[in-house]
Amino acid sequence: METITVVIVASLAAVITGVVVYALTRQRVIRAREALDEALHQIQETKSATERERKEALVLAKEEALALRERDESELREKRQALDRLEEKLTAKDESIEARRTRLEDRESDLDQRNREIIKLEEGVLGKVEEAEILLQRLSGLDSEQAREVYLAKIEEDFREIGLRRAREIECQTVAEAERRARAVILDVMERCAVEYVTEATVSVIMLPTEEMKGRIIGREGRNIRAFEQVTGVDLIIDDTPEAVVISCFDPIRRETARLALMNLMVDGRIHPGRIEELYEKAQEEVQRTIREAGERAAERAEVTGLPRMVVEMMGRLRFRTSYAQNVLDHSVEVAHLAVMLAHELGLNVEVCRRAGFLHDIGKALGPEWEGPHALTGMEFLRQLDIKEPILHAVGAHHHDIPPSTPEAVATIVADSLSAARPGARRENLENYVKRLASLETLANSFPGVERSYALQAGREVRLIVKPERVDDLAAAKLASEVARRIESEMEYPGQIKVTVIRETRSSDIAK
């Protein structure tokens, strides 16, 4: 019984195993068929896409071939049209050339006719000239030889005038060449020297932090401003100008000291007579230190060494001194450089020129106890400090207060004139400027034959327009020389003044 059961169980297991195997095998077959169908479908789609692309490529190729054909036909048409236009232009040009040839033939015929007429006129004119010569000989009582002599004499006279004029031109050219060569060294020196100047004036403007500071500076019943003016010796001007006061004084050092004292008072904030005196003393010490440093720096710039301490301090005082808006200390340094360059060019004593150029205006820094021209007072001041005599002579002679007797003194004079007279170095006030221009024009108008005159280029040139019927060309040159000489003798001016005489003759008529 157990054996039968085992057999049945084994049979059932075999049947079940077979069923499971069959089911699994069938599923694999189904999946394989589905994969095959999908592959066949993809192959079919690929064939269809390939066929479509082939057709599209064929269509595009046909379209491109058609476009190329149309473009070639269009270019061919344009070339044919251009050839047609060119042919038309050539035809028109041939017609124009033919018309021009016809006009030239007609003009040549007209010229031949006019030539024959001119020949006839010349024959008639020659006959009339012979008749006129016979008539002139009868009226003048001179034969042809005598008339030729008179004509030659006239020509000789004309050429003599031309020769004199040419000789004068050569003389003027010679003088101009001599002046040019004489100025060459000076111009070369001026080109190598460049110094900037800061404009100075007789007043200093102090900007205030607030408008209330004016009341504090004035003080109760004006005690602060009175104390400040009494201690500093300047005029303190407080007006309606917003947030600003003005310090006025002709002594630049005193003005600078007062400016520093006022600035320190505003920073300190305690403004009363006692504090004013205290800060003014500190400002004096600071100004003295500034003067000493300025003198030392100027001596270094001018390359002047071994000067006494008093001379250096006195030169430093010139930092606050101006002449026609030109800073005197910077001017002294520039004169030293110019004098050295002139000395090198002319073979003079370089050290004497350097020191004389640097110290020439030291007399301007001396106090009121030194009376007289600043050149002479400066020379006497330096003599007390055992400065060498050649330097003293150049300092004393730089304004011709004493006659210059050494080349170094002349070089110092020239250097001083160059520094003061070159354009931009000095500035004169408007009133003097206008008066100088008016005087220049009045002087030019005083000469006979001058119609009007104009002062140009800040008074460095004057142009005279003369009446042509009263002044000829030779007289114009003479007039320019006379005006220049009179300007030299009667006027004072920096640099040079160019005189130009303009003579103009106009002739006019009316065509009806």
Helices and strands as residue ranges (DSSP letters): H 2-140, H 144-191, E 203-207, H 212-218, G 220-222, H 223-232, E 235-237, E 244-248, H 252-268, H 273-302, H 309-317, G 318-320, E 322-323, E 326-327, H 328-346, H 350-359, G 362-365, H 374-384, H 389-397, H 407-421, H 430-445, E 450-456, G 457-459, E 461-466, H 473-490, E 498-502
